[in-house]
Amino acid sequence: MTRTDSARPVRPWGALVGTCALVALVAVWAFQEAFSDVGVPLGRASTIAVGMTLQAVPFLLLGVLVAELIEVYASPALIARVFPTRSVAAIGTALLFAFALPVCDCSAVPIFRSLLRKGVPLSAATTLMLASPAINPLVVASTWYAFGSWALVGARIALSVLVALIVGASMLVAPPRALRDPDGQGHGEQCGCSQECALPDRSASGVLAATGRSFGRILPYLMGGVAASTLAQVAWPVSSLLSGLPAPAALAVMMAAGFALSLCSSSDAVIARSLASLAPSGALMGFMVFGPMMDVKNVALLSSQFRSSFVARLLVTVTAVAACVVGVSWWAGVLP
């Protein structure tokens, strides 16, 4: 089946919705004094939402750009050379790339999708998506800056790598039945058409245009994640829940906070350090290991591209593995 010229033109509804939401947030933030007499803390909520959006949008745009570059310039032969056909070796290769890619969790999701479309094994692509926001150079530097302890940095890297490897291997041992709905947009591991499928535009303008279209499609999902996370931060003060909790409960609260707060992984260590007097080290480690891998924003982004059953499995698996890995390490006394 070939593509025809009668295909329906792409309209930037996603970009329009996302832009309107962002403009509304900025307007509320700019005139927050006018809402000071309102019972709902709109001023604080808008400040949180604008700050989170300004943090996330550049990283998301970077991720979409990298994903489009992979789509256009990474040939199947190149992918086959970089990622070995043996899935176990491909997982190791993905882990090496995770150390080098300075990406946030928002950036990792578009790259994950693009790698799958190019034929990278699901186990390797999952390992890369989970590990890269937690162990890249920016995160290592920010963690050391916040805590001043190379032992803690090493523990964060080791636990994050272990969680990513276990979850990636689970996709190899028991692969999901399907990643995408059969009638959705952009489904299938390849382009979904025959040899006559139109080649991508390799010019700079073509890459930028494709980046803009992809960014516009997923921007509303990012804004939805920001809204949910803002609501959680306004209605659920983490510090008030931590005092006097036993270790398992403290770990659960901090992992839930990492999910709900949806912080950029390059700055979450600073927030964790501010909670050091309230939460034990094991709970802080759960916050810094689980948060970059799974949060409200990237679950929303994943839901825009993949079946809900796959997203739910990934969320449950990462949560269970992170809780076990961090919890056992904490119980064994190996955390700094």
C-alpha positions in Angstrom: 0.0 0.0 0.0 1.4 3.4 -1.0 0.8 6.8 0.3 -1.4 9.0 -1.9 -1.6 12.8 -2.3 -5.2 12.7 -1.1 -4.1 12.1 2.5 -5.6 14.4 4.9 -3.3 17.3 5.7 -1.8 17.5 9.2 -3.3 20.3 11.2 -1.5 21.7 14.3 -4.3 21.2 16.7 -2.0 19.8 19.4 0.4 22.8 19.2 -2.6 25.2 19.3 -4.1 23.5 22.4 -0.7 23.3 24.1 0.1 26.9 23.3 -3.2 28.2 24.6 -2.7 26.3 27.8 0.8 27.7 28.3 -0.5 31.3 27.5 -3.2 30.9 30.1 -0.7 29.7 32.7 1.6 32.6 32.1 -1.4 35.0 32.3 -2.5 33.6 35.6 1.1 33.7 36.9 1.6 37.3 35.7 -1.6 38.5 37.4 -1.5 36.2 40.4 -2.0 39.2 42.8 -5.5 39.5 41.4 -6.2 36.0 42.7 -4.9 36.6 46.2 -8.4 36.9 47.6 -9.6 33.7 46.0 -9.7 30.6 48.2 -7.9 28.4 45.6 -4.1 29.2 45.6 -4.1 30.0 41.8 -1.0 32.2 42.1 1.1 29.4 43.7 -0.3 26.8 41.3 0.5 28.9 38.3 4.0 29.6 39.5 4.6 25.8 39.9 3.1 25.0 36.5 5.0 27.7 34.6 8.3 26.7 36.2 7.7 23.0 35.5 6.7 23.8 31.9 9.7 26.0 31.3 11.9 23.2 32.6 10.3 20.5 30.6 9.7 22.1 27.2 13.4 22.6 26.2 14.2 19.0 27.1 11.1 17.7 25.3 12.0 19.7 22.2 15.5 18.3 22.3 14.2 14.8 22.6 11.9 15.3 19.7 14.7 16.7 17.6 17.0 13.8 18.4 14.2 11.4 17.6 13.6 13.0 14.2 17.4 12.9 13.4 17.3 9.2 14.2 14.3 8.8 11.9 15.9 10.6 9.0 19.6 9.7 9.2 19.9 6.4 11.1 19.7 3.7 8.5 18.7 0.1 9.5 22.3 -0.9 8.7 23.7 1.7 11.2 21.2 0.6 13.9 22.2 -3.0 13.3 25.9 -2.1 13.8 25.3 -0.1 16.9 22.8 -2.4 18.6 23.7 -6.1 18.2 21.1 -8.5 17.1 21.5 -10.4 20.3 19.1 -8.7 22.7 21.4 -9.2 25.8 24.3 -7.4 24.1 21.9 -4.7 22.9 20.9 -4.0 26.5 24.5 -3.4 27.3 24.9 -1.1 24.4 21.8 0.8 25.4 23.3 1.3 28.9 26.5 2.8 27.5 24.5 5.3 25.5 22.4 6.1 28.6 25.5 7.3 30.4 26.3 9.7 27.5 22.9 11.2 26.6 22.2 14.4 28.6 18.4 14.0 28.5 15.5 14.4 30.9 12.7 11.9 31.1 10.6 14.1 28.7 13.4 13.7 26.1 13.7 10.0 26.6 10.2 9.1 25.5 10.4 10.4 21.9 13.8 8.8 21.5 12.4 5.5 22.9 9.7 5.6 20.2 12.1 6.4 17.4 14.5 3.6 18.4 11.7 1.1 18.3 10.6 2.3 14.9 14.1 1.7 13.7 14.1 -1.9 14.9 16.0 -1.6 18.2 14.9 -4.4 20.5 12.2 -3.4 23.1 14.4 -4.6 25.9 17.3 -2.3 24.9 15.1 0.7 24.1 13.4 0.4 27.5 16.7 0.2 29.3 17.9 3.3 27.5 14.7 5.2 28.2 14.8 4.4 32.0 18.5 4.7 32.6 19.4 7.9 30.6 17.5 10.4 32.8 18.9 8.9 36.0 22.6 8.4 35.2 23.6 11.0 32.5 26.4 13.5 33.2 24.0 16.4 34.1 22.4 14.2 36.8 25.7 13.0 38.1 26.9 16.6 38.4 23.8 18.0 40.0 23.7 15.1 42.5 27.2 15.7 43.6 26.6 19.4 43.8 23.5 18.9 46.1 25.0 16.3 48.4 28.8 16.6 48.0 29.2 12.8 48.3 30.6 10.6 45.6 29.5 7.6 47.6 25.9 8.8 47.3 26.3 9.6 43.6 27.7 6.1 43.0 24.8 4.5 44.9 22.3 6.4 42.8 24.0 5.3 39.6 24.3 1.7 40.7 20.7 1.4 41.8 19.3 3.2 38.7 21.4 0.9 36.4 20.1 -2.2 38.3 16.5 -1.1 38.0 16.8 -0.3 34.3 18.5 -3.6 33.6 15.9 -5.7 35.4 13.0 -3.9 33.7 14.7 -4.1 30.3 15.3 -7.8 30.8 11.7 -8.3 31.8 10.7 -7.0 28.3 13.0 -9.6 26.8 11.8 -12.5 28.9 8.1 -11.7 28.6 7.5 -9.2 25.7 4.1 -7.5 25.6 1.6 -8.6 23.0 1.4 -5.2 21.3 2.8 -1.7 21.9 0.3 0.3 19.9 -3.3 0.1 19.0 -3.9 -1.1 15.4 -5.8 2.0 14.3 -3.7 4.7 16.0 -1.4 7.2 14.4 2.2 6.2 13.7 1.8 2.6 14.9 4.0 -0.3 14.1 7.7 -0.8 14.6 8.4 0.4 11.0 6.7 3.0 8.9 3.8 0.6 8.1 3.9 0.8 4.3 5.7 -1.0 1.5 8.9 -0.3 -0.4 7.2 2.7 -2.1 6.9 4.5 1.2 7.9 8.1 0.8 11.5 8.8 2.0 11.8 11.4 4.8 13.0 14.9 3.9 16.7 15.0 4.8 17.1 18.8 4.5 17.4 20.9 7.6 14.1 22.6 7.0 12.4 19.2 6.6 13.9 17.9 9.9 12.8 21.0 11.7 9.3 20.8 10.2 8.9 17.2 11.3 10.2 18.2 14.7 7.6 20.9 15.0 4.8 18.5 14.0 5.8 15.8 16.4 6.3 18.4 19.2 2.8 19.8 18.5 1.2 16.4 18.7 2.6 15.5 22.2 2.6 19.0 23.7 -1.0 18.7 25.0 0.0 15.5 26.9 2.9 17.3 28.5 0.5 20.1 29.6 -1.9 17.5 31.0 0.9 16.0 33.0 2.0 19.4 34.3 -1.6 20.1 35.4 -1.9 16.9 37.3 1.5 17.3 38.9 0.7 20.9 39.9 -2.5 19.8 41.5 -0.6 17.1 43.5 2.0 19.7 44.7 -0.6 22.2 45.8 -2.9 19.7 47.5 -0.3 17.3 48.9 2.6 18.8 50.9 5.2 16.1 51.1 7.0 17.4 54.2 3.9 17.1 56.4 3.6 13.4 55.7 7.2 12.3 56.5 7.5 12.9 60.2 7.6 9.7 62.3 7.0 7.3 59.4 8.6 3.8 59.5 11.1 3.0 56.8 8.8 1.2 54.3 6.2 4.0 54.5 8.8 6.7 54.1 10.1 5.0 51.0 6.6 4.7 49.6 5.9 8.4 50.3 9.1 9.6 48.7 8.6 7.4 45.6 5.1 8.7 45.3 6.4 12.2 45.6 9.0 11.5 42.8 6.1 10.4 40.6 3.7 13.2 41.5 6.2 16.1 41.5 7.5 15.3 38.0 10.8 17.1 38.6 13.4 17.4 35.9 16.1 14.8 36.7 18.8 17.4 36.5 17.3 19.3 39.5 15.6 16.6 41.6 18.7 16.1 43.7 18.5 19.7 45.0 14.9 19.0 46.1 15.9 15.8 47.7 18.6 17.5 49.6 16.1 20.0 51.0 14.1 17.1 52.4 17.2 15.4 54.0 16.3 16.6 57.5 12.8 15.0 57.1 13.4 11.8 55.3 16.0 9.0 55.8 18.6 8.4 53.1 16.9 5.3 51.8 13.7 7.2 51.1 15.6 10.0 49.4 17.3 7.4 47.2 13.9 6.0 46.2 12.9 9.5 45.3 16.0 10.0 43.1 15.9 6.5 41.5 12.2 6.2 40.7 11.3 9.8 39.9 13.4 10.1 36.8 12.1 6.8 35.4 8.4 7.2 36.0 6.4 10.4 36.7 3.2 12.0 35.7 4.7 13.8 32.7 6.3 10.8 31.1 3.4 8.5 31.7 1.2 11.1 29.9 3.8 11.2 27.0 4.0 7.4 26.8 0.2 7.3 26.8 0.2 9.5 23.7 2.3 7.0 21.8 1.6 3.5 23.2 -1.2 1.3 24.3 -2.5 1.8 27.9 -1.8 -1.8 28.7 1.9 -1.4 27.9 2.1 1.8 29.8 0.4 0.3 32.8 2.7 -2.7 32.7 5.8 -0.5 32.5 4.6 1.7 35.4 3.8 -1.3 37.6 7.1 -3.1 36.8 9.3 -0.1 37.4 7.5 0.7 40.6 7.9 -2.8 42.0 11.5 -3.2 40.9 12.6 0.2 42.2 10.9 -0.4 45.6 12.5 -3.8 45.9 16.0 -2.7 44.8 16.1 0.4 46.9 14.3 -1.2 49.9 16.7 -4.3 50.0 19.7 -2.0 49.6 18.5 0.2 52.4 17.7 -2.8 54.7 21.1 -4.4 54.0 22.8 -1.1 55.0 24.7 -0.6 51.8 23.4 2.9 51.2 25.6 5.9 52.3 
